[in-house]
């Protein structure tokens, strides 16, 4: 049989040609903006799914975030009970999200009094000390801390920041400090006008600066900010949900490490959604997961991902394609994801979602895939 295979040099040429054609095809499709953007459906492949916490007729598992530790195997997840309800659940995985152990009983009893959309981050101070933090929204952004890699946790003083939700992203700056970004309405309430704020920490999350507003848009409600660094490292980009549903999502940019931001503008159609979170793939492309809210979208209300380049984003192109990750049997009540990239290229996207029809309420569910899986489908 080997005698009929191409010679090694020819094989290499054919591989290069295939990669070129794939790149060309995706580049052409990237020019499509609007409901005709290609999409692929991975949501029905249940072999990809891991249920972290199953809902029941009486228990609603909601709003998770995840954290992958530097060993690339240990992963934490935190979430709340009910829609914006009390915190309490935490789980740890020692095999990169394949199996999970609940840690609820190891947390301070006071943590069960925190409310609404907890988020977990690993922050390292200038001396190299690692701290794990879980921030919640109410009352006034409370938090718990671990200084031993998640083995033990202690309650810490609340930050005292009125908010709708706590930090929906924390991004490290070039000087080693961190920006934390969140949103609020009047008096911290969830009503218009909403605005996005940032605060910074220089000591690994122990103390934070006085927050300041960085995005307030007349006639729109920016919220749920996600900040990330451009692939070349020179710029920060901020994606935001637009809660009035008057158009697409919003984005702004900073070239001075968050000291100033451009006026928010609309994202490409393909990024219209709620609570974005993203990763940079090995080939330099970007992948964001979120709840789809794009006008006229076939997958509106479901848990999706967008694949494209930073150039697509900056130029207002809609991206290469989107992926339907999980199907929501409760309309648009899903998203608020965790998103991790493993060393072998596996992407672990975690969300809360009504996973099946019937009486069971929302579950916390992960789906696992490699970008090549989706590339092959979209290029057919």
C-alpha positions in Angstrom: 0.0 0.0 0.0 2.8 2.4 0.8 3.9 2.3 -2.8 0.8 4.1 -3.8 1.2 7.0 -1.3 2.7 10.3 -2.4 6.4 10.8 -1.8 7.2 12.7 1.4 8.0 15.9 -0.5 4.8 15.7 -2.4 2.8 14.9 0.7 4.3 18.0 2.3 3.3 20.1 -0.8 -0.2 18.7 -0.7 -0.5 19.4 3.0 0.7 23.0 2.4 -1.8 23.4 -0.4 -4.7 22.1 1.7 -3.8 24.5 4.5 -3.6 27.4 2.1 -7.0 26.6 0.6 -8.5 26.2 4.0 -7.1 29.6 5.1 -8.3 31.2 1.8 -11.8 29.8 2.2 -12.1 31.0 5.8 -10.7 34.4 4.8 -13.3 34.7 2.0 -16.1 33.7 4.5 -14.8 36.2 7.0 -16.0 39.0 4.7 -19.6 37.8 5.3 -21.3 39.9 8.0 -24.7 39.0 9.2 -27.0 36.0 9.4 -25.2 34.3 6.5 -22.1 33.7 8.6 -21.3 30.0 8.5 -21.9 27.9 11.6 -21.4 24.4 12.7 -23.3 22.3 15.3 -21.4 20.4 17.9 -24.2 20.5 20.4 -25.7 17.1 19.7 -22.5 15.2 20.3 -23.2 14.2 23.9 -19.9 12.2 24.1 -18.3 15.7 24.4 -20.3 16.6 27.4 -19.4 16.5 31.1 -22.1 17.4 33.7 -20.5 19.1 36.7 -23.7 19.6 38.6 -27.1 18.3 37.5 -30.2 20.3 37.9 -33.4 18.8 39.4 -37.0 19.8 39.5 -36.1 21.9 42.6 -32.4 22.8 42.1 -31.2 25.3 39.6 -27.4 25.3 39.0 -26.4 28.6 37.6 -23.7 31.0 36.3 -20.4 29.1 36.5 -16.8 30.3 36.0 -13.7 28.1 35.8 -10.0 28.4 36.5 -7.2 26.2 35.0 -4.1 26.1 37.2 -0.5 26.3 35.9 -0.1 22.5 36.0 -2.7 22.4 33.2 -4.6 19.7 35.0 -6.1 21.1 38.1 -9.3 23.1 37.4 -11.7 24.8 39.7 -15.4 25.8 39.1 -17.7 28.0 41.1 -21.3 28.7 40.5 -24.5 29.9 42.2 -27.9 28.3 43.1 -30.9 29.8 41.3 -30.8 32.6 38.8 -28.5 35.2 40.5 -29.1 33.3 43.8 -26.7 32.4 46.6 -23.3 31.1 46.1 -22.0 27.9 47.8 -21.0 25.3 45.3 -17.3 24.8 44.3 -15.7 21.8 42.5 -12.2 20.7 41.7 -11.0 18.6 38.8 -7.6 16.9 38.8 -7.9 15.6 35.2 -8.6 18.9 33.4 -12.3 18.8 33.7 -13.1 15.1 33.0 -14.2 14.3 36.6 -15.0 16.6 39.5 -15.0 16.6 43.3 -17.3 19.0 45.2 -15.5 21.2 47.8 -18.6 23.0 49.2 -17.9 21.8 52.8 -14.3 23.2 52.7 -15.6 26.7 52.2 -16.4 29.3 54.9 -20.0 29.0 56.1 -20.3 32.8 55.4 -19.7 32.1 51.7 -23.3 30.8 51.4 -24.5 34.3 52.2 -22.8 35.7 49.1 -25.0 36.2 46.1 -25.0 36.3 42.3 -22.5 35.0 39.7 -19.3 34.2 41.6 -16.1 34.3 39.6 -12.7 32.7 40.4 -9.2 34.1 39.5 -5.6 33.3 40.2 -3.6 36.5 40.9 0.1 36.7 41.6 1.7 39.6 43.4 5.0 41.3 42.6 6.8 39.0 45.1 5.5 35.9 43.2 2.9 34.9 45.8 -0.1 33.1 44.3 -3.6 33.8 45.6 -6.9 32.3 44.5 -9.9 34.6 44.8 -13.6 34.0 44.5 -15.5 37.3 44.2 -19.3 37.6 44.3 -21.7 40.5 43.6 -23.6 41.0 46.8 -23.3 42.4 49.4 -20.9 45.0 48.0 -18.6 42.5 46.2 -17.7 40.0 49.0 -14.8 37.5 48.5 -13.0 34.4 49.8 -9.3 33.6 49.5 -7.0 30.6 49.3 -3.3 30.9 49.7 -2.5 27.2 49.4 -3.7 26.4 45.9 -7.4 25.9 46.8 -6.9 23.5 49.8 -8.3 25.9 52.4 -10.4 29.1 52.0 -11.1 32.1 54.3 -13.5 34.9 54.2 -12.0 38.3 53.5 -13.4 41.8 53.8 -15.8 42.8 51.0 -14.4 45.3 48.5 -17.3 47.6 49.2 -18.1 48.2 45.5 -21.8 48.4 44.6 -22.3 46.3 41.5 -24.8 44.2 39.5 -22.2 41.5 39.1 -18.6 41.2 40.3 -15.6 41.1 38.0 -16.6 39.4 34.7 -12.9 39.7 33.7 -9.5 40.4 35.3 -6.6 41.1 32.9 -2.9 41.3 33.8 -1.0 44.4 32.7 2.5 44.7 31.6 3.7 46.1 34.9 2.4 43.0 36.8 -0.7 44.7 38.2 -4.3 43.6 37.2 -7.4 45.4 36.0 -10.7 44.1 37.3 -13.8 45.0 35.2 -17.5 44.9 36.2 -20.7 46.8 35.7 -23.4 48.6 37.7 -26.5 50.8 37.3 -27.7 53.6 39.5 -26.8 52.8 43.1 -25.4 49.5 41.9 -28.8 48.3 40.8 -29.6 46.3 37.6 -31.4 49.1 35.8 -30.6 51.7 33.1 -28.3 53.4 32.6 -25.7 50.6 33.0 -22.0 51.5 32.9 -18.7 49.6 32.9 -16.1 50.3 35.6 -12.5 49.2 36.2 -10.3 49.0 39.3 -6.8 47.9 39.7 -4.7 45.9 42.2 -0.9 45.9 42.6 -0.7 43.4 45.4 -2.3 40.3 44.0 -5.9 41.2 44.8 -5.6 42.2 48.4 -6.4 45.9 47.9 -8.0 47.6 44.9 -8.1 51.2 43.6 -11.1 53.4 43.6 -13.2 52.3 40.6 -13.8 54.6 37.7 -16.3 54.5 34.8 -14.7 53.5 31.4 -17.8 52.9 29.3 -21.1 54.7 29.4 -23.0 55.0 26.1 -26.1 57.2 25.6 -29.0 55.1 24.6 -27.3 51.8 25.3 -26.5 49.7 28.4 -22.9 48.3 28.3 -22.3 45.5 30.8 -20.6 42.2 31.5 -17.2 43.4 30.2 -14.5 40.9 29.0 -11.0 42.4 28.5 -8.2 40.6 26.7 -4.8 41.4 25.2 -4.3 41.5 21.4 -2.1 38.7 19.9 0.8 41.1 19.4 0.5 42.2 23.1 0.2 45.9 22.3 -3.5 46.6 22.8 -6.3 45.7 25.2 -9.8 45.0 23.7 -13.0 45.2 25.7 -16.1 43.3 24.6 -19.4 44.2 26.3 -23.0 43.0 26.3 -25.5 45.6 25.2 -28.5 45.1 27.5 -31.1 47.3 25.7 -30.9 45.0 22.6 -30.8 48.1 20.4 -28.2 46.5 18.1 -25.0 44.5 18.4 -22.6 44.1 21.3 -20.1 46.8 22.0 -16.3 47.0 22.0 -13.6 49.4 22.9 -9.8 49.5 22.8 -6.9 50.7 24.8 -3.2 51.1 23.8 -2.1 52.5 27.1 -2.8 49.5 29.4 -6.3 50.7 30.3 -5.4 54.4 31.2 -7.8 55.5 28.4 -10.3 53.6 26.2 -11.8 54.4 22.8 -15.5 55.3 22.6 -17.4 52.0 22.4 -18.6 50.9 19.0 -20.6 47.9 17.8 -19.0 44.6 17.4 -19.3 42.5 14.2 -22.6 40.7 13.9 -21.0 37.4 14.8 -20.0 38.6 18.2 -23.4 39.8 19.3 -24.1 38.1 22.6 -23.9 38.1 26.4 -21.0 37.5 28.8 -18.2 36.9 26.4 -15.0 35.1 27.4 -12.2 34.2 25.1 -8.9 32.4 24.4 -6.2 32.7 21.8 -5.7 29.5 19.8 -2.3 28.0 18.9 -2.6 29.4 15.4 -3.3 32.9 16.6 -7.0 32.9 15.9 -9.4 33.9 18.7 -12.3 32.0 20.1 -15.0 33.5 22.2 -17.9 31.7 24.0 -21.1 33.5 24.9 -24.9 33.4 24.9 -26.0 34.2 21.3 -28.0 37.4 20.9 -27.3 38.2 17.3 -30.4 39.5 15.4 -31.9 36.9 13.1 -29.4 34.3 14.3 -30.3 30.6 13.8 -28.7 29.9 17.1 -30.1 32.9 19.1 -30.4 32.1 22.8 -28.1 29.1 22.7 -24.5 28.6 23.9 -22.2 29.4 21.0 -18.6 30.3 20.1 -17.2 32.7 17.6 -14.0 31.9 15.6 -12.0 34.6 13.8 -8.9 36.8 13.9 -8.1 40.0 15.8 -8.0 41.7 12.4 -11.6 40.6 11.8 -12.6 42.2 15.1 -10.7 45.5 14.4 -12.0 45.8 10.8 -15.6 45.0 11.8 -15.8 41.7 9.9 -18.0 39.1 11.3 -15.3 36.4 11.7 -14.8 33.0 10.1 -17.7 31.0 11.6 -19.6 30.2 14.7 -20.1 27.0 16.6 -23.3 25.9 18.4 -21.8 24.4 21.5 -24.9 23.5 23.6 -28.6 23.6 23.0 -30.7 25.5 25.6 -34.1 24.1 26.4 -34.9 27.3 28.2 -34.6 29.9 25.5 -31.9 32.4 26.2 -31.1 31.5 29.8 -27.5 30.1 29.4 -24.0 31.3 29.0 -21.8 33.0 31.6 -19.1 30.5 30.7 -15.8 29.3 31.8 -13.4 28.7 28.9 -10.0 26.8 29.1 -7.5 25.7 26.5 -5.5 22.6 27.4 -2.0 21.8 26.1 -3.2 19.2 23.6 -5.5 21.8 22.0 -8.7 20.6 23.8 -11.1 23.5 24.5 -13.2 23.1 27.6 -16.3 25.4 27.6 -18.5 25.3 30.7 -21.9 26.9 31.1 -25.2 26.7 32.9 -28.0 25.5 30.7 -31.3 23.7 30.8 -29.7 20.6 29.3 -32.8 18.5 28.6 -36.6 19.1 28.2 -38.7 18.1 31.1 -39.0 19.2 34.8 -35.3 19.4 35.6 -33.9 22.9 36.0 -30.5 24.1 34.8 -27.3 22.1 35.1 -23.6 23.1 34.9 -22.2 21.4 31.8 -18.9 21.4 29.9 -18.4 20.5 26.3 -14.9 19.5 25.0 -13.6 19.9 21.5 -10.6 20.8 19.4 -10.7 23.7 16.9 -9.8 21.2 14.1 -13.1 19.4 14.8 -15.0 22.5 13.9 -12.7 23.6 11.0 -13.3 20.3 9.2 -17.1 20.7 9.4 -17.2 24.3 8.3 -14.9 23.7 5.3 -17.1 20.9 3.9 
